């Protein structure tokens, strides 16, 4: 990322970049509409500025995306709906989509009774999202992946195995996309829902 007025791409989104060198202590980045506005001390090297802009811009973009996906539909409503299916109904105090959840699809804190869901789930079919919520809630009774855990999960969410297969495919495609030849990427992008 060059510190100049030009387009810059962060997490697949393109913004115009405006850098101002002035008497400030730290590098500051603000997101205003589709523009990243950066103020930086004159003494900061271009390399350090480029690196810091990337880190701060990504944080801003993900925070804004999290705000948007959490405002569309209540994750808490969904989590409580799924919780009602359990024989020992788990309590859910908070549920939200997170753009910081990178290594897993969901998590549940027994201390705060909070479910956090990977923001990418927001774009997936509702049965997949419900299966992830059910998975996290099933861990309240069974903190492992024992046969009892799977039996409970499949009882409250019959789409569990289908959702696991779907998420395995999504994970594979997400991690392999850049390594696929352009022709195969084009073929996959054009495949419809038909069988």
The 8 nearest C-alpha neighbors of each residue, nearest first, counted from 0:
[[1, 49, 2, 7, 53, 50, 52, 48],
 [0, 2, 3, 49, 45, 5, 48, 46],
 [3, 1, 18, 0, 49, 45, 48, 4],
 [4, 2, 1, 18, 5, 17, 16, 0],
 [3, 5, 17, 16, 18, 15, 2, 6],
 [4, 6, 16, 15, 3, 7, 17, 1],
 [7, 5, 15, 14, 16, 13, 8, 4],
 [6, 8, 14, 13, 15, 16, 5, 9],
 [9, 7, 13, 12, 11, 14, 10, 6],
 [8, 10, 12, 11, 57, 13, 7, 56],
 [11, 9, 12, 8, 57, 60, 61, 13],
 [10, 12, 9, 8, 13, 7, 14, 60],
 [13, 11, 9, 8, 10, 14, 7, 60],
 [14, 12, 8, 7, 9, 6, 11, 15],
 [15, 13, 33, 34, 7, 6, 8, 16],
 [14, 16, 6, 34, 5, 7, 35, 33],
 [15, 17, 35, 4, 5, 6, 34, 36],
 [16, 18, 4, 36, 37, 35, 3, 19],
 [19, 17, 37, 3, 38, 2, 36, 4],
 [18, 20, 38, 37, 21, 39, 17, 36],
 [21, 19, 39, 41, 40, 38, 18, 22],
 [22, 20, 40, 23, 39, 41, 19, 38],
 [21, 23, 40, 24, 41, 20, 39, 38],
 [22, 24, 40, 25, 21, 39, 38, 26],
 [23, 25, 40, 22, 26, 39, 27, 21],
 [26, 24, 23, 27, 39, 40, 38, 43],
 [25, 27, 39, 38, 40, 28, 37, 24],
 [26, 28, 38, 37, 25, 39, 29, 36],
 [27, 29, 37, 36, 55, 35, 38, 56],
 [30, 28, 36, 35, 31, 37, 27, 59],
 [29, 31, 35, 34, 32, 36, 28, 59],
 [32, 30, 34, 33, 29, 35, 36, 14],
 [31, 33, 34, 30, 35, 14, 29, 15],
 [34, 32, 14, 31, 15, 35, 30, 13],
 [33, 35, 15, 14, 31, 32, 16, 30],
 [34, 36, 30, 16, 29, 15, 17, 37],
 [37, 35, 17, 29, 28, 34, 18, 16],
 [36, 38, 28, 18, 27, 17, 19, 35],
 [39, 37, 19, 27, 20, 26, 18, 21],
 [38, 40, 26, 20, 21, 19, 25, 23],
 [39, 41, 23, 21, 22, 42, 20, 43],
 [42, 40, 20, 43, 21, 39, 22, 44],
 [41, 43, 40, 44, 39, 20, 45, 22],
 [44, 42, 41, 40, 48, 47, 45, 39],
 [45, 43, 47, 46, 48, 42, 41, 49],
 [44, 46, 48, 47, 49, 43, 2, 1],
 [47, 45, 49, 48, 44, 50, 43, 1],
 [46, 48, 50, 44, 49, 45, 51, 43],
 [47, 49, 45, 51, 46, 50, 52, 44],
 [50, 48, 0, 46, 52, 47, 51, 45],
 [49, 51, 47, 53, 48, 52, 46, 54],
 [52, 50, 54, 48, 53, 49, 55, 47],
 [51, 53, 49, 55, 50, 54, 56, 48],
 [52, 54, 50, 56, 51, 55, 57, 49],
 [53, 55, 51, 57, 52, 56, 58, 50],
 [56, 54, 58, 52, 57, 53, 51, 59],
 [55, 57, 59, 53, 58, 54, 52, 60],
 [56, 58, 60, 54, 59, 55, 9, 53],
 [57, 59, 55, 61, 56, 60, 62, 54],
 [60, 58, 56, 62, 57, 61, 63, 55],
 [59, 61, 57, 63, 62, 58, 56, 64],
 [60, 62, 64, 58, 63, 59, 98, 65],
 [63, 61, 59, 65, 64, 60, 58, 66],
 [64, 62, 66, 60, 61, 65, 59, 67],
 [63, 65, 61, 67, 66, 62, 60, 68],
 [66, 64, 62, 68, 67, 63, 98, 97],
 [65, 67, 63, 64, 69, 68, 62, 70],
 [68, 66, 64, 70, 65, 69, 63, 71],
 [69, 67, 65, 70, 71, 66, 64, 96],
 [70, 68, 66, 67, 71, 96, 65, 95],
 [69, 71, 67, 68, 72, 66, 73, 65],
 [72, 70, 68, 69, 67, 73, 74, 66],
 [73, 71, 70, 74, 69, 68, 76, 77],
 [72, 74, 75, 76, 77, 69, 71, 70],
 [73, 75, 77, 94, 95, 76, 78, 72],
 [74, 76, 94, 78, 73, 77, 93, 79],
 [77, 75, 79, 73, 74, 78, 80, 72],
 [76, 78, 80, 74, 75, 79, 81, 73],
 [79, 77, 75, 81, 80, 76, 82, 74],
 [78, 80, 82, 76, 81, 77, 75, 83],
 [81, 79, 77, 78, 83, 82, 76, 84],
 [80, 82, 78, 79, 83, 84, 133, 77],
 [81, 83, 79, 84, 80, 88, 85, 89],
 [82, 84, 81, 80, 85, 88, 79, 89],
 [85, 83, 82, 155, 81, 86, 88, 80],
 [84, 86, 88, 87, 83, 82, 155, 89],
 [85, 87, 88, 84, 83, 155, 89, 82],
 [88, 86, 85, 89, 140, 83, 82, 84],
 [87, 89, 85, 82, 83, 86, 90, 84],
 [90, 88, 82, 87, 91, 136, 85, 139],
 [89, 91, 92, 88, 112, 82, 79, 136],
 [90, 92, 112, 93, 113, 79, 89, 78],
 [93, 91, 112, 113, 90, 94, 111, 75],
 [92, 94, 113, 91, 75, 114, 112, 95],
 [95, 93, 114, 75, 74, 113, 115, 78],
 [94, 96, 115, 74, 116, 69, 97, 114],
 [95, 97, 116, 118, 117, 115, 69, 65],
 [98, 96, 118, 117, 99, 100, 116, 65],
 [97, 99, 118, 61, 100, 65, 117, 96],
 [100, 98, 97, 101, 117, 61, 118, 62],
 [101, 99, 117, 98, 97, 102, 103, 116],
 [100, 102, 99, 103, 117, 98, 104, 97],
 [103, 101, 100, 104, 117, 105, 99, 106],
 [104, 102, 105, 101, 100, 117, 106, 116],
 [103, 105, 117, 116, 131, 102, 100, 106],
 [106, 104, 116, 115, 103, 117, 131, 135],
 [105, 107, 115, 114, 135, 116, 108, 104],
 [108, 106, 114, 113, 135, 109, 115, 112],
 [107, 109, 112, 113, 110, 111, 114, 106],
 [108, 110, 112, 111, 107, 139, 113, 114],
 [109, 111, 108, 112, 113, 107, 92, 91],
 [110, 112, 113, 108, 109, 92, 93, 107],
 [113, 111, 109, 91, 108, 92, 110, 90],
 [114, 112, 93, 108, 111, 94, 107, 92],
 [113, 115, 107, 94, 106, 93, 116, 95],
 [116, 114, 95, 106, 105, 96, 94, 97],
 [117, 115, 105, 96, 97, 104, 118, 95],
 [116, 118, 104, 100, 97, 119, 96, 120],
 [119, 117, 96, 97, 120, 98, 121, 116],
 [118, 120, 121, 117, 122, 123, 98, 116],
 [121, 119, 123, 118, 122, 117, 128, 116],
 [122, 120, 119, 118, 123, 68, 128, 96],
 [123, 121, 120, 119, 124, 118, 125, 128],
 [122, 124, 120, 121, 125, 127, 128, 119],
 [123, 125, 126, 127, 128, 122, 120, 121],
 [124, 126, 128, 127, 129, 123, 121, 130],
 [127, 125, 129, 128, 124, 130, 158, 162],
 [128, 126, 162, 130, 125, 129, 124, 131],
 [127, 129, 125, 131, 130, 126, 120, 132],
 [130, 128, 126, 132, 127, 131, 125, 133],
 [129, 131, 133, 127, 128, 132, 159, 134],
 [132, 130, 134, 128, 133, 129, 135, 127],
 [131, 133, 129, 135, 134, 130, 78, 136],
 [132, 134, 130, 136, 131, 135, 137, 129],
 [135, 133, 131, 137, 132, 136, 130, 152],
 [134, 136, 132, 138, 133, 137, 107, 106],
 [135, 137, 133, 138, 134, 139, 132, 89],
 [138, 136, 134, 139, 135, 140, 133, 152],
 [137, 139, 142, 141, 136, 140, 135, 134],
 [138, 140, 137, 136, 141, 142, 109, 89],
 [141, 139, 138, 137, 142, 148, 136, 87],
 [140, 142, 138, 148, 143, 139, 137, 144],
 [143, 141, 138, 139, 140, 144, 137, 148],
 [144, 142, 141, 145, 138, 148, 140, 147],
 [145, 143, 148, 149, 146, 142, 141, 147],
 [144, 146, 148, 147, 143, 149, 141, 142],
 [145, 147, 149, 148, 150, 144, 151, 143],
 [148, 146, 150, 145, 149, 151, 141, 144],
 [147, 149, 145, 151, 141, 146, 150, 144],
 [150, 148, 152, 146, 151, 147, 153, 145],
 [149, 151, 147, 153, 152, 148, 146, 154],
 [152, 150, 154, 148, 149, 153, 147, 155],
 [151, 153, 149, 155, 154, 150, 156, 137],
 [154, 152, 157, 156, 150, 151, 155, 159],
 [153, 155, 151, 152, 156, 157, 150, 149],
 [156, 154, 152, 84, 153, 85, 151, 157],
 [155, 157, 153, 158, 154, 159, 152, 130],
 [156, 158, 153, 159, 154, 155, 160, 152],
 [159, 157, 161, 156, 160, 162, 130, 126],
 [160, 158, 162, 157, 161, 130, 156, 153],
 [161, 159, 163, 162, 158, 164, 157, 153],
 [160, 162, 164, 158, 163, 159, 165, 127],
 [163, 161, 165, 127, 159, 164, 160, 158],
 [164, 162, 160, 166, 165, 161, 167, 159],
 [165, 163, 167, 161, 162, 166, 168, 160],
 [164, 166, 162, 168, 163, 167, 161, 169],
 [167, 165, 169, 163, 168, 164, 170, 162],
 [168, 166, 164, 170, 165, 169, 163, 171],
 [169, 167, 171, 165, 166, 170, 172, 164],
 [168, 170, 166, 172, 167, 171, 173, 165],
 [171, 169, 173, 167, 168, 172, 166, 174],
 [170, 172, 168, 174, 173, 169, 175, 167],
 [171, 173, 175, 169, 176, 170, 174, 168],
 [174, 172, 170, 171, 176, 175, 169, 177],
 [173, 175, 171, 172, 176, 170, 177, 178],
 [176, 174, 172, 178, 173, 177, 171, 179],
 [175, 177, 179, 172, 178, 173, 174, 184],
 [178, 176, 179, 175, 174, 180, 173, 184],
 [179, 177, 175, 176, 180, 174, 181, 184],
 [180, 178, 176, 177, 184, 183, 181, 175],
 [179, 181, 183, 182, 184, 178, 177, 176],
 [182, 180, 184, 183, 185, 179, 186, 177],
 [183, 181, 185, 184, 180, 186, 179, 187],
 [182, 184, 186, 185, 180, 181, 187, 179],
 [185, 183, 181, 187, 186, 182, 188, 179],
 [184, 186, 182, 188, 183, 187, 181, 189],
 [185, 187, 183, 189, 184, 188, 182, 190],
 [188, 186, 184, 190, 189, 185, 183, 182],
 [189, 187, 185, 186, 190, 184, 191, 183],
 [188, 190, 186, 187, 185, 191, 184, 183],
 [191, 189, 187, 188, 186, 192, 193, 185],
 [192, 190, 193, 189, 188, 194, 187, 186],
 [191, 193, 194, 190, 189, 187, 188, 124],
 [194, 192, 191, 190, 189, 187, 188, 186],
 [193, 192, 191, 190, 189, 187, 186, 165]]
